[in-house]
Amino acid sequence: MASYAQVGRLLGISARFLQPLASSGCQSSRIYWPSQATGVSNRWPQNPVWVVPGRTMFVQTQDTPNPNSLKFLPGRTVLEEGTMDFAGPRDAFCSPLARQLFRIDGVKSVFLGPDFITITKSDETVEWKVIKPDVYAAIMDFFTSGLPVVNEDSKPSADTAPSEEDDEVVAMIKELLDTRIRPTVQEDGGDVLYRGFDDGIVKLKLQGACTSCPSSVVTLKNGIQNMLQFYIPEVEAVEEVKEEDEEAAQA
């Protein structure tokens, strides 16, 4: 059995290993893996917590239905209101955070929500274990820099905000989208934007993890369409409006 003096020396060594390296003139990042068991497990948790010693910053990840999209939760407010979708680097001119994330190889799109950031990688050949450390570092560096997430003159689109031109049916559609549907979709790292109602057809645009998700059709038809039809008999169907469709309409 170890003596009290030996135990004390062992604890002293362990404490030194747990101290951050800031005292030696460099900063270090470590991953602390939460454990549900008292023993040592040989299984790595699916969603680790990335902790930086000396900073009150905890970044977690959450899987989405889209295998190419991952939801990052920095533990603080990202957008005060609404959401913003950046399909590519050219769209990120108004967001210093999005511009910084697009500098990472393999990042295809960036989506900003109220308290999360959804990153979509370019394709299946790019592995998350390669991208995630760079995304963690970019998010933590950004939020400690004090820069605004988006420029002051840029605001998220309020597509579901009531308008004087809305009739009763459109007002009900927007209310359902805003209170029942969008919060659920945002839990999966995406969003749904209202794009119009014509001849019984509700036109919606998917963003974030929903954009290229294999189950997006199921979400539209079995989820959103069924709910809208249940509460609003005037709704006959729901159609997705894609980016290229909007560009063609504006041309």
Phi and psi in degrees as GROMACS dihedral restraints (atoms count N, CA, C in turn):
[ dihedral_restraints ]
;  ai    aj    ak    al  type     phi  dphi    fc
    3     4     5     6     1   -74.0    20    10
    4     5     6     7     1   141.9    20    10
    6     7     8     9     1   -75.8    20    10
    7     8     9    10     1   167.5    20    10
    9    10    11    12     1   -60.9    20    10
   10    11    12    13     1   -36.3    20    10
   12    13    14    15     1   -65.7    20    10
   13    14    15    16     1   -39.8    20    10
   15    16    17    18     1   -66.7    20    10
   16    17    18    19     1   -42.1    20    10
   18    19    20    21     1   -62.0    20    10
   19    20    21    22     1   -41.0    20    10
   21    22    23    24     1   -61.8    20    10
   22    23    24    25     1   -41.3    20    10
   24    25    26    27     1   -66.1    20    10
   25    26    27    28     1   -39.4    20    10
   27    28    29    30     1   -63.5    20    10
   28    29    30    31     1   -43.9    20    10
   30    31    32    33     1   -65.0    20    10
   31    32    33    34     1   -35.5    20    10
   33    34    35    36     1   -64.0    20    10
   34    35    36    37     1   -39.8    20    10
   36    37    38    39     1   -65.9    20    10
   37    38    39    40     1   -43.7    20    10
   39    40    41    42     1   -62.6    20    10
   40    41    42    43     1   -40.4    20    10
   42    43    44    45     1   -62.8    20    10
   43    44    45    46     1   -37.5    20    10
   45    46    47    48     1   -67.0    20    10
   46    47    48    49     1   -35.1    20    10
   48    49    50    51     1   -67.2    20    10
   49    50    51    52     1   -28.9    20    10
   51    52    53    54     1   -83.5    20    10
   52    53    54    55     1   -12.0    20    10
   54    55    56    57     1   -73.3    20    10
   55    56    57    58     1   141.4    20    10
   57    58    59    60     1   -65.5    20    10
   58    59    60    61     1   159.4    20    10
   60    61    62    63     1   -85.5    20    10
   61    62    63    64     1    10.4    20    10
   63    64    65    66     1   -62.0    20    10
   64    65    66    67     1   -32.1    20    10
   66    67    68    69     1   -67.2    20    10
   67    68    69    70     1   -20.0    20    10
   69    70    71    72     1   -94.5    20    10
   70    71    72    73     1     7.5    20    10
   72    73    74    75     1    94.1    20    10
   73    74    75    76     1     6.2    20    10
   75    76    77    78     1  -136.4    20    10
   76    77    78    79     1   158.4    20    10
   78    79    80    81     1  -106.4    20    10
   79    80    81    82     1   145.3    20    10
   81    82    83    84     1  -131.6    20    10
   82    83    84    85     1   145.8    20    10
   84    85    86    87     1  -112.6    20    10
   85    86    87    88     1   136.0    20    10
   87    88    89    90     1  -129.8    20    10
   88    89    90    91     1   154.5    20    10
   90    91    92    93     1  -106.2    20    10
   91    92    93    94     1   123.2    20    10
   93    94    95    96     1  -102.5    20    10
   94    95    96    97     1   121.1    20    10
   96    97    98    99     1   -94.5    20    10
   97    98    99   100     1   117.8    20    10
   99   100   101   102     1   -66.5    20    10
  100   101   102   103     1   136.8    20    10
  102   103   104   105     1  -120.8    20    10
  103   104   105   106     1   134.9    20    10
  105   106   107   108     1   -94.3    20    10
  106   107   108   109     1    -9.8    20    10
  108   109   110   111     1  -112.7    20    10
  109   110   111   112     1   156.8    20    10
  111   112   113   114     1   -80.6    20    10
  112   113   114   115     1   -22.7    20    10
  114   115   116   117     1   -88.1    20    10
  115   116   117   118     1   178.0    20    10
  117   118   119   120     1   -86.3    20    10
  118   119   120   121     1   127.9    20    10
  120   121   122   123     1  -102.6    20    10
  121   122   123   124     1   145.1    20    10
  123   124   125   126     1   -95.7    20    10
  124   125   126   127     1    10.0    20    10
  126   127   128   129     1  -107.7    20    10
  127   128   129   130     1   132.3    20    10
  129   130   131   132     1   -87.0    20    10
  130   131   132   133     1   130.4    20    10
  132   133   134   135     1   -60.8    20    10
  133   134   135   136     1   151.9    20    10
  135   136   137   138     1   -71.8    20    10
  136   137   138   139     1   -38.9    20    10
  138   139   140   141     1  -122.6    20    10
  139   140   141   142     1    94.1    20    10
  141   142   143   144     1   -76.2    20    10
  142   143   144   145     1   166.5    20    10
  144   145   146   147     1  -107.3    20    10
  145   146   147   148     1   124.5    20    10
  147   148   149   150     1   -96.2    20    10
  148   149   150   151     1   118.0    20    10
  150   151   152   153     1  -121.1    20    10
  151   152   153   154     1   133.6    20    10
  153   154   155   156     1  -106.1    20    10
  154   155   156   157     1   116.5    20    10
  156   157   158   159     1   -58.4    20    10
  157   158   159   160     1   138.1    20    10
  159   160   161   162     1    86.5    20    10
  160   161   162   163     1    -6.9    20    10
  162   163   164   165     1  -125.4    20    10
  163   164   165   166     1   139.9    20    10
  165   166   167   168     1   -88.3    20    10
  166   167   168   169     1    65.9    20    10
  168   169   170   171     1  -134.7    20    10
  169   170   171   172     1   120.2    20    10
  171   172   173   174     1  -125.2    20    10
  172   173   174   175     1   120.3    20    10
  174   175   176   177     1  -113.9    20    10
  175   176   177   178     1   122.1    20    10
  177   178   179   180     1  -112.9    20    10
  178   179   180   181     1   160.8    20    10
  180   181   182   183     1  -119.7    20    10
  181   182   183   184     1   152.7    20    10
  183   184   185   186     1  -139.3    20    10
  184   185   186   187     1   130.3    20    10
  186   187   188   189     1   -67.1    20    10
  187   188   189   190     1   154.3    20    10
  189   190   191   192     1  -123.1    20    10
  190   191   192   193     1   166.1    20    10
  192   193   194   195     1   -61.0    20    10
  193   194   195   196     1   -18.8    20    10
  195   196   197   198     1   -93.0    20    10
  196   197   198   199     1   116.0    20    10
  198   199   200   201     1   -63.9    20    10
  199   200   201   202     1   -18.5    20    10
  201   202   203   204     1   -92.7    20    10
  202   203   204   205     1     2.5    20    10
  204   205   206   207     1  -124.3    20    10
  205   206   207   208     1   140.5    20    10
  207   208   209   210     1  -133.7    20    10
  208   209   210   211     1   138.9    20    10
  210   211   212   213     1   -98.8    20    10
  211   212   213   214     1   124.6    20    10
  213   214   215   216     1  -108.8    20    10
  214   215   216   217     1   129.1    20    10
  216   217   218   219     1  -115.2    20    10
  217   218   219   220     1   106.9    20    10
  219   220   221   222     1   -79.1    20    10
  220   221   222   223     1    -4.2    20    10
  222   223   224   225     1    78.7    20    10
  223   224   225   226     1    19.4    20    10
  225   226   227   228     1  -154.0    20    10
  226   227   228   229     1   170.7    20    10
  228   229   230   231     1   -68.1    20    10
  229   230   231   232     1   132.5    20    10
  231   232   233   234     1   -97.6    20    10
  232   233   234   235     1   -56.5    20    10
  234   235   236   237     1  -121.1    20    10
  235   236   237   238     1   135.2    20    10
  237   238   239   240     1   -65.7    20    10
  238   239   240   241     1   -32.5    20    10
  240   241   242   243     1  -154.0    20    10
  241   242   243   244     1   151.2    20    10
  243   244   245   246     1    69.1    20    10
  244   245   246   247     1  -168.5    20    10
  246   247   248   249     1  -137.2    20    10
  247   248   249   250     1   162.2    20    10
  249   250   251   252     1  -140.0    20    10
  250   251   252   253     1   134.3    20    10
  252   253   254   255     1  -117.1    20    10
  253   254   255   256     1   129.8    20    10
  255   256   257   258     1  -120.8    20    10
  256   257   258   259     1   104.7    20    10
  258   259   260   261     1   -73.8    20    10
  259   260   261   262     1   -20.0    20    10
  261   262   263   264     1  -163.6    20    10
  262   263   264   265     1   172.6    20    10
  264   265   266   267     1   -56.6    20    10
  265   266   267   268     1   -33.6    20    10
  267   268   269   270     1   -65.7    20    10
  268   269   270   271     1   -25.4    20    10
  270   271   272   273     1   -83.0    20    10
  271   272   273   274     1    -9.1    20    10
  273   274   275   276     1   -95.0    20    10
  274   275   276   277     1    18.5    20    10
  276   277   278   279     1   -63.4    20    10
  277   278   279   280     1   -25.9    20    10
  279   280   281   282     1   -94.2    20    10
  280   281   282   283     1    -0.6    20    10
  282   283   284   285     1  -129.6    20    10
  283   284   285   286     1   108.9    20    10
  285   286   287   288     1   -59.9    20    10
  286   287   288   289     1   -34.5    20    10
  288   289   290   291     1   -66.1    20    10
  289   290   291   292     1   -47.1    20    10
  291   292   293   294     1   -63.4    20    10
  292   293   294   295     1   -39.6    20    10
  294   295   296   297     1   -60.9    20    10
  295   296   297   298     1   -39.3    20    10
  297   298   299   300     1   -67.8    20    10
  298   299   300   301     1   -37.4    20    10
  300   301   302   303     1   -71.0    20    10
  301   302   303   304     1   -33.3    20    10
  303   304   305   306     1   -70.1    20    10
  304   305   306   307     1   -13.1    20    10
  306   307   308   309     1   -74.2    20    10
  307   308   309   310     1   -11.1    20    10
  309   310   311   312     1   -83.9    20    10
  310   311   312   313     1   127.7    20    10
  312   313   314   315     1   -62.3    20    10
  313   314   315   316     1   132.6    20    10
  315   316   317   318     1    98.7    20    10
  316   317   318   319     1    -9.3    20    10
  318   319   320   321     1   -84.1    20    10
  319   320   321   322     1   120.8    20    10
  321   322   323   324     1   -94.3    20    10
  322   323   324   325     1   -44.7    20    10
  324   325   326   327     1  -146.8    20    10
  325   326   327   328     1   158.4    20    10
  327   328   329   330     1  -129.7    20    10
  328   329   330   331     1   133.1    20    10
  330   331   332   333     1  -127.1    20    10
  331   332   333   334     1   128.4    20    10
  333   334   335   336     1  -107.8    20    10
  334   335   336   337     1   127.9    20    10
  336   337   338   339     1  -116.0    20    10
  337   338   339   340     1  -171.5    20    10
  339   340   341   342     1   -60.1    20    10
  340   341   342   343     1   -42.8    20    10
  342   343   344   345     1  -138.1    20    10
  343   344   345   346     1    22.3    20    10
  345   346   347   348     1  -147.9    20    10
  346   347   348   349     1   164.4    20    10
  348   349   350   351     1  -131.3    20    10
  349   350   351   352     1   123.3    20    10
  351   352   353   354     1  -102.6    20    10
  352   353   354   355     1   124.7    20    10
  354   355   356   357     1  -108.1    20    10
  355   356   357   358     1   128.7    20    10
  357   358   359   360     1  -110.6    20    10
  358   359   360   361     1   124.9    20    10
  360   361   362   363     1   -84.4    20    10
  361   362   363   364     1   164.7    20    10
  363   364   365   366     1   -65.7    20    10
  364   365   366   367     1   -43.7    20    10
  366   367   368   369     1  -162.7    20    10
  367   368   369   370     1  -179.1    20    10
  369   370   371   372     1   -68.4    20    10
  370   371   372   373     1   -21.7    20    10
  372   373   374   375     1   -73.2    20    10
  373   374   375   376     1   -21.0    20    10
  375   376   377   378     1   -84.6    20    10
  376   377   378   379     1   122.5    20    10
  378   379   380   381     1   -90.4    20    10
  379   380   381   382     1   141.8    20    10
  381   382   383   384     1   -64.1    20    10
  382   383   384   385     1   -32.8    20    10
  384   385   386   387     1   -64.9    20    10
  385   386   387   388     1   -18.2    20    10
  387   388   389   390     1   -86.2    20    10
  388   389   390   391     1   -38.5    20    10
  390   391   392   393     1   -82.8    20    10
  391   392   393   394     1   -39.2    20    10
  393   394   395   396     1   -54.7    20    10
  394   395   396   397     1   -45.4    20    10
  396   397   398   399     1   -59.3    20    10
  397   398   399   400     1   -38.2    20    10
  399   400   401   402     1   -69.2    20    10
  400   401   402   403     1   -37.0    20    10
  402   403   404   405     1   -67.4    20    10
  403   404   405   406     1   -44.6    20    10
  405   406   407   408     1   -53.5    20    10
  406   407   408   409     1   -51.1    20    10
  408   409   410   411     1   -62.7    20    10
  409   410   411   412     1   -41.5    20    10
  411   412   413   414     1   -64.6    20    10
  412   413   414   415     1   -42.2    20    10
  414   415   416   417     1   -65.4    20    10
  415   416   417   418     1   -45.9    20    10
  417   418   419   420     1   -67.3    20    10
  418   419   420   421     1   -41.7    20    10
  420   421   422   423     1   -62.9    20    10
  421   422   423   424     1   -38.6    20    10
  423   424   425   426     1   -66.3    20    10
  424   425   426   427     1   -49.7    20    10
  426   427   428   429     1   -69.7    20    10
  427   428   429   430     1   -21.8    20    10
  429   430   431   432     1   -86.1    20    10
  430   431   432   433     1    -9.6    20    10
  432   433   434   435     1   -80.8    20    10
  433   434   435   436     1   -22.9    20    10
  435   436   437   438     1    84.7    20    10
  436   437   438   439     1     4.2    20    10
  438   439   440   441     1   -73.3    20    10
  439   440   441   442     1   152.9    20    10
  441   442   443   444     1   -73.3    20    10
  442   443   444   445     1   146.9    20    10
  444   445   446   447     1   -64.3    20    10
  445   446   447   448     1   -42.1    20    10
  447   448   449   450     1  -131.7    20    10
  448   449   450   451     1   155.6    20    10
  450   451   452   453     1   -65.0    20    10
  451   452   453   454     1   153.7    20    10
  453   454   455   456     1   -60.9    20    10
  454   455   456   457     1   -32.3    20    10
  456   457   458   459     1   -84.6    20    10
  457   458   459   460     1     4.4    20    10
  459   460   461   462     1  -114.5    20    10
  460   461   462   463     1   127.4    20    10
  462   463   464   465     1  -128.9    20    10
  463   464   465   466     1   146.0    20    10
  465   466   467   468     1   -60.9    20    10
  466   467   468   469     1   146.9    20    10
  468   469   470   471     1   -70.7    20    10
  469   470   471   472     1   133.4    20    10
  471   472   473   474     1   -99.8    20    10
  472   473   474   475     1    68.2    20    10
  474   475   476   477     1   -70.1    20    10
  475   476   477   478     1   -23.7    20    10
  477   478   479   480     1   -99.6    20    10
  478   479   480   481     1     8.5    20    10
  480   481   482   483     1   -69.6    20    10
  481   482   483   484     1   140.2    20    10
  483   484   485   486     1   -61.0    20    10
  484   485   486   487     1   145.6    20    10
  486   487   488   489     1  -130.9    20    10
  487   488   489   490     1   150.3    20    10
  489   490   491   492     1   -64.6    20    10
  490   491   492   493     1   -23.3    20    10
  492   493   494   495     1   -83.1    20    10
  493   494   495   496     1    -8.7    20    10
  495   496   497   498     1   -73.7    20    10
  496   497   498   499     1   133.1    20    10
  498   499   500   501     1   -84.5    20    10
  499   500   501   502     1  -176.2    20    10
  501   502   503   504     1   -63.5    20    10
  502   503   504   505     1   -40.6    20    10
  504   505   506   507     1   -66.2    20    10
  505   506   507   508     1   -46.8    20    10
  507   508   509   510     1   -63.0    20    10
  508   509   510   511     1   -39.3    20    10
  510   511   512   513     1   -62.2    20    10
  511   512   513   514     1   -39.1    20    10
  513   514   515   516     1   -69.5    20    10
  514   515   516   517     1   -38.5    20    10
  516   517   518   519     1   -61.7    20    10
  517   518   519   520     1   -47.5    20    10
  519   520   521   522     1   -62.5    20    10
  520   521   522   523     1   -39.5    20    10
  522   523   524   525     1   -65.2    20    10
  523   524   525   526     1   -42.4    20    10
  525   526   527   528     1   -64.6    20    10
  526   527   528   529     1   -41.8    20    10
  528   529   530   531     1   -61.0    20    10
  529   530   531   532     1   -44.1    20    10
  531   532   533   534     1   -74.3    20    10
  532   533   534   535     1   -33.9    20    10
  534   535   536   537     1  -101.2    20    10
  535   536   537   538     1   -27.6    20    10
  537   538   539   540     1  -116.1    20    10
  538   539   540   541     1   -37.4    20    10
  540   541   542   543     1   -94.4    20    10
  541   542   543   544     1   -51.5    20    10
  543   544   545   546     1   -60.1    20    10
  544   545   546   547     1   -43.2    20    10
  546   547   548   549     1   -58.2    20    10
  547   548   549   550     1   -36.6    20    10
  549   550   551   552     1   -69.2    20    10
  550   551   552   553     1   -43.0    20    10
  552   553   554   555     1   -66.5    20    10
  553   554   555   556     1   -37.0    20    10
  555   556   557   558     1   -66.1    20    10
  556   557   558   559     1   -27.0    20    10
  558   559   560   561     1   -62.0    20    10
  559   560   561   562     1   -27.9    20    10
  561   562   563   564     1   -93.9    20    10
  562   563   564   565     1    13.6    20    10
  564   565   566   567     1    83.6    20    10
  565   566   567   568     1    18.2    20    10
  567   568   569   570     1  -133.4    20    10
  568   569   570   571     1  -164.3    20    10
  570   571   572   573     1  -161.3    20    10
  571   572   573   574     1   163.6    20    10
  573   574   575   576     1  -128.7    20    10
  574   575   576   577     1   125.5    20    10
  576   577   578   579     1  -109.2    20    10
  577   578   579   580     1   139.2    20    10
  579   580   581   582     1   -78.1    20    10
  580   581   582   583     1   130.3    20    10
  582   583   584   585     1  -125.5    20    10
  583   584   585   586     1     4.2    20    10
  585   586   587   588     1   142.0    20    10
  586   587   588   589     1   165.5    20    10
  588   589   590   591     1  -141.7    20    10
  589   590   591   592     1   117.2    20    10
  591   592   593   594     1  -144.6    20    10
  592   593   594   595     1   125.2    20    10
  594   595   596   597     1    52.2    20    10
  595   596   597   598     1    43.7    20    10
  597   598   599   600     1    81.9    20    10
  598   599   600   601     1    -1.2    20    10
  600   601   602   603     1  -103.4    20    10
  601   602   603   604     1   122.2    20    10
  603   604   605   606     1   -91.4    20    10
  604   605   606   607     1   124.0    20    10
  606   607   608   609     1  -102.8    20    10
  607   608   609   610     1   124.3    20    10
  609   610   611   612     1  -128.2    20    10
  610   611   612   613     1   151.8    20    10
  612   613   614   615     1  -117.9    20    10
  613   614   615   616     1   128.3    20    10
  615   616   617   618     1   -90.3    20    10
  616   617   618   619     1   143.2    20    10
  618   619   620   621     1  -134.9    20    10
  619   620   621   622     1   168.4    20    10
  621   622   623   624     1    65.9    20    10
  622   623   624   625     1  -135.8    20    10
  624   625   626   627     1   -64.1    20    10
  625   626   627   628     1   -20.0    20    10
  627   628   629   630     1   -77.6    20    10
  628   629   630   631     1   -17.7    20    10
  630   631   632   633     1   -58.7    20    10
  631   632   633   634     1   -50.1    20    10
  633   634   635   636     1  -115.9    20    10
  634   635   636   637     1    23.6    20    10
  636   637   638   639     1   -74.6    20    10
  637   638   639   640     1   134.4    20    10
  639   640   641   642     1   -61.4    20    10
  640   641   642   643     1   -25.2    20    10
  642   643   644   645     1   -99.8    20    10
  643   644   645   646     1    17.0    20    10
  645   646   647   648     1   -65.3    20    10
  646   647   648   649     1   -36.0    20    10
  648   649   650   651     1   -64.1    20    10
  649   650   651   652     1   -41.2    20    10
  651   652   653   654     1   -63.9    20    10
  652   653   654   655     1   -40.2    20    10
  654   655   656   657     1   -61.4    20    10
  655   656   657   658     1   -43.1    20    10
  657   658   659   660     1   -67.4    20    10
  658   659   660   661     1   -50.0    20    10
  660   661   662   663     1   -81.7    20    10
  661   662   663   664     1   -52.3    20    10
  663   664   665   666     1   -81.6    20    10
  664   665   666   667     1   -22.3    20    10
  666   667   668   669     1  -101.5    20    10
  667   668   669   670     1   -71.0    20    10
  669   670   671   672     1   -67.3    20    10
  670   671   672   673     1   -47.9    20    10
  672   673   674   675     1   -61.8    20    10
  673   674   675   676     1   -44.1    20    10
  675   676   677   678     1   -62.6    20    10
  676   677   678   679     1   -40.2    20    10
  678   679   680   681     1   -68.1    20    10
  679   680   681   682     1   -44.3    20    10
  681   682   683   684     1   -63.3    20    10
  682   683   684   685     1   -41.3    20    10
  684   685   686   687     1   -67.2    20    10
  685   686   687   688     1   -31.6    20    10
  687   688   689   690     1   -66.5    20    10
  688   689   690   691     1   -41.9    20    10
  690   691   692   693     1   -92.7    20    10
  691   692   693   694     1   -25.8    20    10
  693   694   695   696     1  -128.4    20    10
  694   695   696   697     1    99.2    20    10
  696   697   698   699     1   -61.3    20    10
  697   698   699   700     1   -23.3    20    10
  699   700   701   702     1   -69.4    20    10
  700   701   702   703     1   -16.4    20    10
  702   703   704   705     1   -81.0    20    10
  703   704   705   706     1   119.4    20    10
  705   706   707   708     1   -97.1    20    10
  706   707   708   709     1   -32.9    20    10
  708   709   710   711     1  -162.9    20    10
  709   710   711   712     1   167.5    20    10
  711   712   713   714     1  -125.1    20    10
  712   713   714   715     1   131.6    20    10
  714   715   716   717     1  -123.7    20    10
  715   716   717   718     1   146.1    20    10
  717   718   719   720     1   -89.5    20    10
  718   719   720   721     1   134.3    20    10
  720   721   722   723     1  -103.1    20    10
  721   722   723   724     1   119.9    20    10
  723   724   725   726     1   -92.9    20    10
  724   725   726   727     1   167.6    20    10
  726   727   728   729     1   -59.3    20    10
  727   728   729   730     1   -42.7    20    10
  729   730   731   732     1   -67.4    20    10
  730   731   732   733     1   -29.8    20    10
  732   733   734   735     1   -66.8    20    10
  733   734   735   736     1   -40.8    20    10
  735   736   737   738     1   -67.2    20    10
  736   737   738   739     1   -39.1    20    10
  738   739   740   741     1   -64.9    20    10
  739   740   741   742     1   -38.8    20    10
  741   742   743   744     1   -67.3    20    10
  742   743   744   745     1   -36.3    20    10
  744   745   746   747     1   -69.9    20    10
  745   746   747   748     1   -31.2    20    10
  747   748   749   750     1   -83.8    20    10
  748   749   750   751     1   -15.6    20    10
